[in-house]
Amino acid sequence: MQARVGDRLVVEGHTESAHRREAEVLEVRGEDGGPPYLVRWDDGHESLAFPGADAHVLPADADQR
């Protein structure tokens, strides 16, 4: 997985109680765009994210398509 600042990290929910979550990538701390990422989640809090297999990245320019 690779991301850049401004991209969206999307974590898919797999149960009714675990909903899809999105975050804006604020900082990339891994090599070559890899994790971990400092992100701001859709509820406003910030955290360091180590995405799993249920996550994917939406490029920032995808919003303009």
Phi and psi in degrees as GROMACS dihedral restraints (atoms count N, CA, C in turn):
[ dihedral_restraints ]
;  ai    aj    ak    al  type     phi  dphi    fc
    3     4     5     6     1  -132.2    20    10
    4     5     6     7     1   143.7    20    10
    6     7     8     9     1  -144.3    20    10
    7     8     9    10     1   163.7    20    10
    9    10    11    12     1  -129.0    20    10
   10    11    12    13     1   159.8    20    10
   12    13    14    15     1   -56.5    20    10
   13    14    15    16     1   132.2    20    10
   15    16    17    18     1    99.8    20    10
   16    17    18    19     1   -19.2    20    10
   18    19    20    21     1   -67.8    20    10
   19    20    21    22     1   166.3    20    10
   21    22    23    24     1  -108.7    20    10
   22    23    24    25     1   130.8    20    10
   24    25    26    27     1   -97.6    20    10
   25    26    27    28     1   124.0    20    10
   27    28    29    30     1  -116.0    20    10
   28    29    30    31     1   126.7    20    10
   30    31    32    33     1  -115.7    20    10
   31    32    33    34     1   116.7    20    10
   33    34    35    36     1   -77.6    20    10
   34    35    36    37     1   137.8    20    10
   36    37    38    39     1   -85.3    20    10
   37    38    39    40     1   142.1    20    10
   39    40    41    42     1  -113.0    20    10
   40    41    42    43     1     0.4    20    10
   42    43    44    45     1  -136.8    20    10
   43    44    45    46     1   170.2    20    10
   45    46    47    48     1   -64.6    20    10
   46    47    48    49     1   -32.1    20    10
   48    49    50    51     1   -84.8    20    10
   49    50    51    52     1   -15.7    20    10
   51    52    53    54     1  -109.3    20    10
   52    53    54    55     1    97.9    20    10
   54    55    56    57     1   -87.0    20    10
   55    56    57    58     1   161.9    20    10
   57    58    59    60     1   -59.2    20    10
   58    59    60    61     1   137.0    20    10
   60    61    62    63     1  -125.4    20    10
   61    62    63    64     1   147.6    20    10
   63    64    65    66     1  -129.0    20    10
   64    65    66    67     1   150.5    20    10
   66    67    68    69     1  -144.3    20    10
   67    68    69    70     1   150.4    20    10
   69    70    71    72     1   -91.7    20    10
   70    71    72    73     1   132.7    20    10
   72    73    74    75     1   -77.3    20    10
   73    74    75    76     1   118.2    20    10
   75    76    77    78     1   -95.7    20    10
   76    77    78    79     1   -30.5    20    10
   78    79    80    81     1  -155.8    20    10
   79    80    81    82     1   139.6    20    10
   81    82    83    84     1  -106.7    20    10
   82    83    84    85     1   120.8    20    10
   84    85    86    87     1  -105.6    20    10
   85    86    87    88     1   -11.0    20    10
   87    88    89    90     1   -89.0    20    10
   88    89    90    91     1   172.1    20    10
   90    91    92    93     1   -77.4    20    10
   91    92    93    94     1   144.9    20    10
   93    94    95    96     1    53.1    20    10
   94    95    96    97     1    37.3    20    10
   96    97    98    99     1    82.7    20    10
   97    98    99   100     1     7.7    20    10
   99   100   101   102     1   -84.3    20    10
  100   101   102   103     1   167.4    20    10
  102   103   104   105     1   -69.5    20    10
  103   104   105   106     1   162.1    20    10
  105   106   107   108     1   -82.6    20    10
  106   107   108   109     1   161.8    20    10
  108   109   110   111     1  -122.8    20    10
  109   110   111   112     1   137.9    20    10
  111   112   113   114     1   -86.5    20    10
  112   113   114   115     1   122.6    20    10
  114   115   116   117     1  -130.0    20    10
  115   116   117   118     1   156.9    20    10
  117   118   119   120     1  -112.1    20    10
  118   119   120   121     1   113.7    20    10
  120   121   122   123     1   -73.3    20    10
  121   122   123   124     1   165.0    20    10
  123   124   125   126     1   -62.7    20    10
  124   125   126   127     1   -16.6    20    10
  126   127   128   129     1   -93.6    20    10
  127   128   129   130     1     2.9    20    10
  129   130   131   132     1    99.7    20    10
  130   131   132   133     1   -16.4    20    10
  132   133   134   135     1   -83.6    20    10
  133   134   135   136     1   154.9    20    10
  135   136   137   138     1  -110.1    20    10
  136   137   138   139     1   145.5    20    10
  138   139   140   141     1  -157.4    20    10
  139   140   141   142     1   168.4    20    10
  141   142   143   144     1   -89.9    20    10
  142   143   144   145     1   125.4    20    10
  144   145   146   147     1  -112.1    20    10
  145   146   147   148     1   133.5    20    10
  147   148   149   150     1  -117.2    20    10
  148   149   150   151     1    83.2    20    10
  150   151   152   153     1   -61.0    20    10
  151   152   153   154     1   143.6    20    10
  153   154   155   156     1   -99.6    20    10
  154   155   156   157     1  -166.2    20    10
  156   157   158   159     1   -67.3    20    10
  157   158   159   160     1   -19.0    20    10
  159   160   161   162     1   -88.5    20    10
  160   161   162   163     1    11.1    20    10
  162   163   164   165     1  -115.7    20    10
  163   164   165   166     1   154.1    20    10
  165   166   167   168     1  -148.9    20    10
  166   167   168   169     1   165.3    20    10
  168   169   170   171     1  -110.3    20    10
  169   170   171   172     1   133.7    20    10
  171   172   173   174     1  -104.8    20    10
  172   173   174   175     1   118.9    20    10
  174   175   176   177     1   -59.8    20    10
  175   176   177   178     1   146.4    20    10
  177   178   179   180     1   -57.6    20    10
  178   179   180   181     1   -35.5    20    10
  180   181   182   183     1   -74.3    20    10
  181   182   183   184     1    -8.2    20    10
  183   184   185   186     1   -66.9    20    10
  184   185   186   187     1   -25.2    20    10
  186   187   188   189     1   -67.2    20    10
  187   188   189   190     1   -22.7    20    10
  189   190   191   192     1   -91.4    20    10
  190   191   192   193     1    -2.1    20    10
